[in-house]
């Protein structure tokens, strides 16, 4: 039987997942080789989107598990129905499959999001499954992996709040793929696609400003974590709605400032000891990318021929937001 993991699959996925050709090739190659994978990168880099698209294209099972401190082994593996056990005893018929057992039986992709947030005892269950290709469930017996079973995990960087370090035992059993943010052009394309109607209302120039402002949050020296491209999508969509509600132009300072605060202030994290609020930093960046330039600065920019009417000079970003790291 021919493998479903083909160049045609990669080509098709590349047309629907923006700016991820290399990552798509690597994930498809890893799955085709029967390997378990770990996708590591900041939020909003398309880790779950990529896996869902692959599962959809292959028409294979996709069991999603959200990693958190409440993910106990019983929730992952499954448990016997207490009421049914009283009547029928510990029969296989009354076992309620958890996502892990479901994926093993069906030969599906088990996708675990935020694997570095789950308890150690639950992580040990996964290590055993990756090593043996099966699991021993008390009173149920052995459940072996059907052909096609793969475990794909995703995690944000270790310094994210609430995360823990992944042990070497996990890394030794997976193939790791680091996923960073796409480049500026790709992120603008994502915003234009995901907020298509709103982008048509506010204009292409607004999408550029929103995307670049979001990318600047990742470089700001007072921010430990910046916003993903989702912030630019929301900023664009909120601005389009505020424009309609207030009957103002999309470039109106009241529209752009309120949209920026609403879309971004909850997505960024301040460095310890900074002494500033997220609102202050969002206002600072808003002034760079959206605040109208005063007449004198606009005239100066026009005389140099390198400015753009209606926004602060771009070169001010270095002085305010610090060097790119």
N, C-alpha and C positions, 0 to 999 in steps of 0.2 A: 504494500500500500504506500502510495507516494506521501511524503511528508507535507503537512499543510504549511510549514514554515519555509516560505519561498521568497524569492526576490520580488515576485508580484505582490505578495503581502506587504513587504517593506515599501514598495512604490505606492501602494494604495494608502497605507497608513501615513506616509510622508505628505500626502495631499491633504490630510485632515488634521494632522498634529503639527503645528507651525514650528519650524526651526529645530526639529529634533531628529533629523535623518540619522546621524551617527548613533544617537541613543537608541533609536528604534532598531537599527541593525544589530546593536549589541544585545538588546533584550531578546529579540527574536532568535539570535544565535544561541543565547543562553538557554532559552526554553527548548529550542530544537535539540540541544545537547542533553536535555534532561536535567539541567542544573537548577538549584534553588537560587534565588536572586535577592539582593538587598539594594534598594534604590535609596541613596542618601543625598539630601539636599534641603534647602530652606523651603518654607511653605510657598505654594503657588508656582512651583516649577513644572507642574504637569505630571507628577509621578502617578497619581491615581488615574488621571485622564488617559495616559498612555496605556496603562494596563487594561482599563475598561474597553478601550478601542480595540486592542489586540484580542481580548476575549470575545468581543462582538464579532469581529471579522472571522475568527476561527469557529464561531458558534459553539464554543465550549462552555462548560460551567464556570461560574465566577462566584466564589464565596467571599464576601467582604466581612472583615472583622476590624472593629475599631479598637485600637490598643489603648487601654487606660488601666488605672489601679484596680478597677473592679472586675477585670477580666481574669477570673479564677480558672483553674484547670477544668472544673465542672462545666463552666459556661462555654469553654472552648471545645471540650470533648463531647459533652452531653451527659445525661443522667437518666436514671430510671424514673418513670412516672410513679410517685408515691402511692397514689390511689389505686393504680392498676396493679402495683406490686402486692398490695393487700389481698387482691382477689386472685391474681394469677401467679404470684411469686416473681422471682427475677428471671422472667422470660425475655428473650431477645425482642419479642414483639412489643414489649412495653418500654423499650429503651428509646428515649428521645434524643436523636442525633444532634450534636452540636455542629458548628461549621467545620471543624476539623474532620470529624468522622464523615460528614456529608461529602466533603471534598475528597477524602480517601476512597470512599465507596464509588463515587461518580467519576473519579479521575479528572477532577476539576482543578482550576487554579485557586489556591487559597491565598487571598491578599490580606495581609495584616498591616494596617496603617498604624504609624507611631509605635513600632515594636519596642522602642526604648522607653516606653511608659508602662509596660506590662510587668506584673510581679515576677520575681525570679523563679518561683515554682512553676508558673505557667510557661516561662521561657524554657525551662528544663524539659517540659513535655515536647515542645517543638524540636529541641535538640535531639531528643530520642527518635522522633519521627523522621527527621532528616537523615539520621544515621542508619536506621533500620528499615525505613520504608514501610513501617507498620507501627501499631500501637496496641499495647495490652490493656484492655479495660476490665477492671474487676467485675466479676460475675457475668461479663459479656463475652470475654475472650479476645482473641487477636483480630484486629481489623487491619487488613493489608491494603496498600495503595493500589488502586487500579491504574492501568496505563494512562498516562497523561497528567497524573497528579504532579503539581509543582507548588512550591511555596514561594511567594514573592512578598517580601516585607519592605516597608518604607519607613524612613525615620528622618527627623529634622536634626540639625547639628546638636551636639551634646550640650552646648551652652544655653539651649532653650530651656525655659523654666519648666520644672517637673520631669525632666528627662534623666536617665541614668546611662552609665557607660555600658555598651554591649560587650559581653565577654568574648575572649578569644575563641571559645568553643563554638560560638555562633559564626564568627567571621571565618573560621576554618571550614565551615560547611556551606557557605554561600559564595556566590560571585558578586562582588560589590561594584556598583555603578554610581559614580558621583554625578549629580545633576545640578548645575548652576542655573542662573537666570539666562534667558535668551538675550540676544542683543537688542538694541533700541528699535531697529526696524521691525524685527519679529514681534516685539511687544506692542508696537503701534498697530501692527496687522491684527494681533489678537484682540486689542481693544476695539478696533473698527469692526471686527467680525462679531464679537460677543455683545457689543452694544451698538449694533448696526443702526437701529432706528434713532437712538439718541445721538450717535455720531453725525447722522444726516442733519439733525436739528442744530447742533452746536458748531459743526464745521470741522474740517480736517485740521485746521490750525489749533483748535482747542484740544483735539486728541493728541497732537504733538506735545503741547504744553503739559497736559495731564500726565502723559507717559513719562516725560522727562522730569517732572516734579516728583513722581513716585520713585523713579530711579535715583534721584538725588537723596531720598530718605535713606538709601542703603549706604551712602557715602558720608552722611553727616556725622561729625565727630562726637556729638552728644547722644547719638542713638546707637543702642546696642543691636537693635533689629529694625530694619526698614520694612517697607510695605512690598508685597508682591504685586504683580500686574493686576490682581483683583481690585486693588485700590484705585487704579486708573480707570478700570471698567466702571466701578461704582461712582467715582467722581464725575465721569462723563454722563452717566445715566441720571444722577441726582441733579446735575446742572441743567440738563434738558428739562427735567420736571419743574425745578425752581423757576426757570425762565418762563414756563407756561403759567405757573401759579401766580407769579409776581408781575407778569406781563412786562418783562424786561429783556434786554438783549443778553445772550449767553455770556458775553464778556463783561457784563456789569460787575463791579467789584463785590457788591453784596451777594450776587449769585455765586461767583467763583470762590469767594472766601468761605461762605457757609457750606458749599458743596465740598470743599477741601477738608474743612474741619470734620464734617459728618462722615466723610468717606475714609479719612486717614488717621484721625486722632486715636482711634482704638486699635489700629494695626501696627503702630510703631511702639518700640520699647526704649525707654531712656536708660542710659548708662548709670550705674550706681554712683552716687555722689555728684550728679550733674547739677542739681539745684534748680532745674528748669522744668516746666510742664510740657506735655506733648502739644498742648494748644499753642504755646509760645513758639515751638519749633515749626509747627505746621504753618503758623502765620509768617514766620521768617522765610520759609521756602515759598509760600504763596506770594510774598512780596517780590521774590525773584522772578517767578514764572508767570504771574497773573496780574499783579498790581499795575495800574496804568503809570507810565513814566511821567514825571512832571515836565512842564514845557521846556525848561532849560536842558534837562537831560535828553529829552526827545530831539531838541535842536542839535545838541552836541552829537548825538548818534547819527542824525541825518547828515551832518557835515562830514562825518567820517565815512559814511556809506556802508557801515557794517551793522546797523541796528534794525529794529523792527518796531513800527509804531504800535503803541498800546501795551507794551510789556517792558519790564526792566532789562537792562543790558545783560546778556548771557554770561559775559566774563565775570560778573560780580559773584557768580556761584562759587568760584574757587576761594574768594576771600571770606565768604560766609560759611560755606559748607565744608571747607577743608579740602585737602588733597584726596584724590582717588586712591583707594587702597586695594 
